[in-house]
Amino acid sequence: MTTAKDDTLAVRISKILAERIIAGAIAPGVRLGQDHIAEEFGASHVPVREAFRRLEAQGLVVSEPRRGVRVAGFTVEEVREVAEMRAALEVLALRQAAPHLTKALLDQAEEATRAGDKATDVQAWELANRHFHRLILTPCAMPRLLKAIDDLHTASARFLFSGWRAEWEAPTDRDHRAILTALRAGQVETAAQVLARHVQAIGQKPWQTSRLKPAARG
């Protein structure tokens, strides 16, 4: 039986491990030892197992019978799948959010874009980028949809860090500005089209194939 304390600790453990996996500090294929993690966090096995379940739901680890839990790898095909899923779900959220987007929210989203332009590393850019997307999508007031989008953003961040950690130059995000211009003008479908194209582009990046595993056959 789990307690509220176990649940809170499980969330903290899962968040810290997720950050390490996304940043590449724990490489794909590495086994996560339940005993070692319990010792690190001063926890019993109960919250650690729950943390593993949370990470598995996010696609960051895989659980294998008799082999334990290991960090999941990813394929080029998975990168493209996540991009397509994000595009579909974010467009749905934007259409529902659009009537509730105030000038103040759009101004905040523009500031997030400027922060991304000034980012000095990929992690700072990703935080600013994710903040932009949350600002324009959260007013849809659909928590399950937003949770699914947030999990896909987590996967996207991992792909991004894997592909760009070695060299980084902050891009000027013209798509974000085009989305904001359309939303300010009340052109929701134009904004949705730009958003879809913008998110799908992650699946078209020249990923460093040495960091990706081949797709499973059969």
SULQUI-V732057 format. One record per residue. N is the residue number from 0. PSI is psi as a letter, one per 40 degrees, with the letter a starting at -180 (999 if undefined). OMEGA is omega in radians with two decimals (NA if undefined). Layout:
N,PSI,OMEGA
N,PSI,OMEGA
//
This chain:
0,h,-3.14
1,i,3.10
2,i,3.10
3,d,3.11
4,d,3.10
5,d,-3.12
6,d,3.14
7,d,3.13
8,d,3.12
9,d,3.11
10,d,-3.12
11,d,3.14
12,d,-3.11
13,d,3.14
14,d,-3.13
15,d,3.12
16,d,3.11
17,d,3.12
18,d,-3.14
19,d,-3.13
20,d,-3.10
21,d,-3.13
22,e,-3.14
23,e,3.12
24,d,3.01
25,h,-3.00
26,i,3.04
27,h,3.12
28,e,-3.12
29,h,3.13
30,h,3.09
31,h,-3.10
32,h,-3.12
33,d,-3.13
34,d,-3.10
35,d,-3.11
36,d,3.09
37,d,3.13
38,d,-3.12
39,d,-3.06
40,e,-3.13
41,f,-3.03
42,i,2.99
43,i,3.14
44,e,-3.08
45,d,3.13
46,d,3.11
47,d,3.11
48,d,3.11
49,d,3.08
50,d,3.10
51,d,3.13
52,d,3.11
53,d,3.13
54,d,3.12
55,d,3.11
56,d,3.11
57,e,-3.13
58,e,-3.09
59,d,3.08
60,i,3.04
61,i,3.12
62,h,-3.10
63,h,3.13
64,h,3.09
65,e,3.13
66,e,3.09
67,a,-3.06
68,h,3.10
69,i,3.13
70,h,-3.10
71,i,2.95
72,a,3.05
73,i,-3.09
74,i,3.04
75,d,-3.14
76,d,3.11
77,d,3.07
78,d,-3.13
79,d,3.11
80,d,3.12
81,d,3.13
82,d,3.14
83,d,3.12
84,d,3.12
85,d,-3.12
86,d,-3.11
87,d,-3.06
88,d,-3.13
89,d,3.06
90,d,3.08
91,d,-3.13
92,d,-3.11
93,d,3.14
94,d,3.12
95,d,-3.10
96,d,-2.98
97,d,-3.12
98,e,-3.06
99,e,-3.13
100,h,-3.13
101,i,3.07
102,d,-3.13
103,d,3.12
104,d,3.13
105,d,3.07
106,d,3.10
107,d,3.12
108,d,3.09
109,d,3.10
110,d,3.09
111,d,3.10
112,d,3.10
113,d,3.10
114,d,3.09
115,d,3.12
116,d,-3.08
117,e,-3.06
118,h,-3.12
119,e,3.07
120,i,-3.04
121,d,3.14
122,d,3.12
123,d,3.12
124,d,-3.11
125,d,3.11
126,d,3.13
127,d,3.13
128,d,-3.14
129,d,3.11
130,d,3.09
131,d,-3.09
132,d,3.13
133,d,-3.11
134,d,-3.08
135,e,-3.09
136,d,-3.05
137,d,3.13
138,e,3.06
139,d,3.09
140,f,3.09
141,g,-2.97
142,d,3.14
143,d,3.10
144,d,3.14
145,d,3.09
146,d,3.12
147,d,3.12
148,d,-3.13
149,d,3.10
150,d,3.11
151,d,3.05
152,d,3.10
153,d,3.10
154,d,3.14
155,d,3.13
156,d,3.14
157,d,3.11
158,d,-3.11
159,d,-3.10
160,d,3.14
161,d,-3.06
162,d,-2.97
163,e,-3.03
164,d,-3.03
165,d,-3.12
166,i,-3.03
167,h,2.99
168,h,-3.06
169,h,3.11
170,i,2.97
171,h,-2.99
172,g,3.14
173,d,3.14
174,d,3.11
175,d,-3.12
176,d,3.10
177,d,3.09
178,d,-3.13
179,d,3.12
180,d,3.14
181,d,-3.13
182,d,3.12
183,d,-3.14
184,e,-3.12
185,e,-3.12
186,g,-3.00
187,d,-3.11
188,d,3.06
189,d,3.11
190,d,-3.14
191,d,3.14
192,d,3.12
193,d,3.13
194,d,3.14
195,d,3.14
196,d,-3.13
197,d,-3.10
198,d,-3.14
199,d,-3.09
200,d,3.13
201,d,3.13
202,e,-3.12
203,e,-3.09
204,i,3.11
205,g,-3.07
206,i,3.10
207,h,-2.99
208,d,3.12
209,d,-3.13
210,e,-3.08
211,i,3.10
212,i,3.11
213,i,3.12
214,i,3.10
215,i,-3.14
216,i,3.03
217,999,NA
//
